[in-house]
Amino acid sequence: MAAVSAIESSWRVSALWLVVFAAALGACAEGARGVGGEDYTRLDEVVTTPEAVVLRAGEVTLTLTRAPVTLALARAGVEVLRSAPADAAEEFAPLAVRVGEEYHALTALDPLSDDPAAPTFSVASAAGTPALTLTVTRQGPAHVRLTLSGAEEASAYGFTFDIASGKHIYGQGQLTDERLTGSRNSQDFPLDAGSYERPRMAVTEGSNVIVPLWLTATGAALFHDAYSFLAVSFNRAGNGWLRVHLLPEWGEREFALDLMAAEHTRAVYEDWVAHSWAARPPLPVSARPPDPVFTRPIWTTWARYKVWIDERRALEFVREIVDHGYDLGTLEIDDRWTPEYGDLWFDPEKFPDPVGMVQTVNDLGGKVTLWVPPFVHESAETFKGAVLAGALLGSLDDTPYPPLVGWWNSGWLLEVAGVFDVSSQAGWDFFGPRLQMLVDDYGIGGFKFDGGEVQFLPERPDLGRTLSGAPRPPNAYADDYARFALAHHAMEVRAGFFAQDVPLAFRQFDKRSTWGHDNGLAAVLTQYLMMGLVGYPFILPDMVGGNEYMPERASSELFVRWVQLNTFLPMIQLSIAPWREAFDPEVNEITHRMLEHRKTLAPLFLELADHAAATQAPLVRPLFWEFPDDPAAYGIGDQFLLGEELLVAPVLSEGATQRRVYLPAGRWRAWDAPAEEHEGPVWLESYPAPLARIPVFERVGES
């Protein structure tokens, strides 16, 4: 009966999703006609010759060569994106299909219909594999959709593009070591500064916030509007190609890839935001996190105490923060404050007086938040009740309810826990009141919702159904979890796919206490920039100095450079104490000074947050956002703009006491030396940046 209850609850929530989905489809249809009634549902022209097919839609032209097959997208007569060359290895052919483990290039294109509403083509391989159907439809004034279908026997199929044709590539979201597949990647900015593989692009540890959106420096965008798993290969061994293939593992019958073009990268991002999609929610979000998230620090217990937190240590931490003259802001009590995972009440041995503890923090001007994962261990008192209520996630497979999973606190492999079913009403009804009790009875000020990734779900989770009746793919769980968190006093979450409409702080993945783009200090900035370019403006960098997982320890220099960068990011979280004895005395002095500077930025942070709520614009912006006509701006990933006026060039390399700084057009004044001005565009070679200094410039005029 519990299993039946869970399924029925899942269908009730799914019905709500169907209403949202139908509304989105209606919005798409409504938006198909532009100002003055221009028809965006039909191509303007389809010209077929023995060599090629040319399709025109407003300012964009899509050219498909027929044998061999290639494609090229142009805007206003200028090419902005093209496929890989026809002679690429079959895995990287412009159009390819994988049957079993063998790839086949689709090399011959033959028209089936030249109807401007949906011209259709047969695309076949020389190997004699079943032909696929390619349909091209217009979706907007400069926007076409390529849909491949008829690949029932395929294990993957899709497109490969030439990275160089876009000059630079951005997007996709967070990118670092991924535990699900073992992929080891760095977060480069732009993406073409490195390479990466995502054999199954999913919301996982290392790709916690990930979106199938890629933007080019030429003003093109590629987007897949679905939760499906994709196989993505980017610049493997420097080959210069971006391969995007659908993995039809969830009943998908077609692969639709949208191509858009605009004047420049910012413009095509704004077009993507404004467009109505079926799966991605309507944007802009029209809301933002509350003021203190931007204006006051979060002090988390994790890096300092790990799982050895208790009431005595929590209050010890609070007193040290206050005694050293820091703003208490929020005290976040991390893992583990409960008797067992899934029991949403304080462990009475570790926290004998939680009400008194919370009141002490409140009296000192702060608030307390608690860490919550989506797991309920079999050993938890809550487990039996959750099972009887049908509140744990079920499986589409014929397995006993509830299917158990492993997670990081069970060694990943030991299957000991059920998972919150936030895709069903039963899950909401069971877990929601228990979280509310913590707010009502203890005065808790909110929650850090951890987890939410695909690899911690049952093998085939039951997340309800799509409009077509197919199971919702696992990537949807992260968004369900984020929306559950939003409704239950969340302070932060860490996983999302199409959750750009959730006005919460999305925390970056746990940072290493190292320097590099491989999830160290440098990746704080590059991840921030990439997450902003896929529609997530409200980003919480992980804690200053990293997590200090053994054997890594933050040095004095690393901590200072981290504080300097985070001073100019709109949210800040600390755990490692700036005053600890192992640090040089100047660490605490510099940290104090930087956080005092940060207070002066509070009005700017709030202004940018309001602007982001209204437009979905990033708060922290790459240089090309404000200088789209400056080619040099597109390749810079170690500087950023905070709004329109402040340019920040943090020091991200160990031992550096100077750095190269690029100033775009205009007059720029050094933030800490008002008499120092520079006229851009200009490269400042070997700009002084001793340990106590971060290069920051204020725009005071234009040439």
C-alpha positions, 0 to 999 in steps of 0.5 A: 500500500505504501508503494501505491500511495507513493505512485498516486502522490507522484501522479498528483504532482505530475498533474501540476507539472502538466499544467505548467508544461501546457502553459509553457507550450501556449506561451511558445505558440503565443510568442511565435508571432512577433511585433506587427504579426510577423510569422515566426513559425515558418521559414522565409525561404527554402532553396534546394540544389543538388549540392545544398539546402539553404534555409532562411529565417529572418537574419539567420541562414542555415546551410546544409550540404547534402553529400557529405553532410555539413551545416553552417549558421550565418547571421546577416551574411556572416558565419557564426557557427559551423559543424565539424568538417565532413572528413572528421572521424565518425564519432565526430561527424557533423551528424552521427549515430551510434548503434551499440558501441559503433559510430556511423557518420550520416553522410547523405541528405535528401529532401523529403518535404520543402514545406517552409513550416517544417522542411524535412530530410532523410539523413543516411550513413554509408554503412547502411544503418537506418536513416534518420529524419532531420526536421528544421523549424523556425522558433523565433526571429533569428532562431531555428530548431534541428530535430533528429528522429527515427533512431529507435536502434541508436544508443546515441545520436546528434551533432558535432560543431567546430569550436573555432567557428564560434571563436570562444565557447561559454556556458554549461555551468559548473565543471569539475571532477565528476564522481559519477563517471570519473571524468576529471576536468578543470573549469576553464573560461572560456571553455576552449582554454581546455577540454572536458568529457561528459559521457553522461551530462547529468546533475552530479557531484562536480556538475551540480549546476549544469545546463545544456546551453552553450554560447559563442563569442560570435553571438550564437547559442546552442540549447537543448530544452529537455532533462535528457542525458547528453553525451558531450565531448569538448575539445578532446585532445585539442581536436577543436570539436564540440560533440553533443549527442542525445542518450535516449535512455528515458524513452526519448523519440527525438533530439531537438537542438535549438540554434540562435544568433544575435549581435553578440554573446550578451544579446543571444543570452538575453534572447534565450532568457526572453524566449518561452521554452517547454522545459526551462521555466519562464524567466526572469525570476522576478525575485531574489534572496533576502538582503542579509544573504548579500550584505552579511557573512555566513559562518559555517561549521563544516571546514573547521569542525566537520562532523564533530560539531556540537552545542559547545563547539558551535557556541565557542565558534560564535564567541570567537567570531564576535570577540574578534570583531566580525559580523556574526551574520548567520551561523550555519550548523552543518553535518551532523546535528541530528541523532541519525540522518533523516531524523529532523531534530537535534541530537539531545546528547550533542545539543542539550539546549538547542533553544538556548543556543539559538537564543544566544546567537539571536541575542548577538545579532545573528541567526542559526541555520541547519544542514539538511540532506535528502537522505533517511537512513534505515536506522533513523526513527523517521524511516518507518514513518516515511515508508508508511507515508509513501514519502521516499522516492520510488523506482520504475524498476521492479524493486522493493519499496523503497529502493535504498541508495548509497551516498558520501556518508555511507561510502557511496556504495553502501545502500543504507538510505531512502531519498526524500520524494520531493516529486510527490505530494506525499514527500512534501506532506511528510517532510515539510512539517518536520522542517517547519517544526524546527523553525517554530519550536527552535527558532531556526532561521533557515536551512542549507539543503545539500545533495540533490544529485543524480548519482544519489537516486535509485537506478531508475527513480520514479519522478512522475511523467511528462506530457507524453507519458514518458518517465521524467529523467533523473535530472529533474530531481535537482529542480524538484528538490530546489523548489521544495527547498524554496518552499521550506525556508532554504538559505542555499541549495547546491544542485540545479538544471532548469531551476533558474527561476528559484530565487535561492543561493546556489552554492558552488561545489565543495572547493579544494584548499588549492589554487587551480582551476581544478576546483581550487581558488581560480575555479571560484571565479570561472565557475561563477562566470559560467553559472551566470551565463546559464541563467543562475545569477545568485551564486554562493561561492563555497567557503573561503579557503576551501574545505581543507579535506585531508591532506590539504590545508589553506596557507596564509597566502591562499586564504588572503587571496581567497578573501580578497576575491570573495570580498567582491563577490555578492555572497560570502561564506567563511569557516576557517578562522582568519585568526587561527594560530597557524596563520600569519598575524596579517591574515586576520588584519587583512581579512578584517580590512577586506570585510570592512570594504565589503560593507561599503559594497552592500548597496551595489550588491542589492542593486545588482540583485534587483537588476538580476531579478528583473532581467536574469543578468549575471551579478558578476560579469565577464568583461565582454558583457559590458564591452561586446565590441572588444575582441580582447574581452572574450578571452579573459577569465581571471578578471570580472566586472561587478556591475558596470563600474567596478573591474576586479583583477584578483590574484589567483596564482601562488607566489604572485605579487604582480599580474597582467591586467586588461582595462577596456575602453574608458578611463579607469581609476585605481580603487585604492589609489584615487590619483592613479588613472589609466586610459583604456583599452590597455594592458597593464603589464606587471601591475603591482599586487603585493599580498595586501592588495587586490587590483580593482578599478572604477570606471570614471569615464569613457574615451 
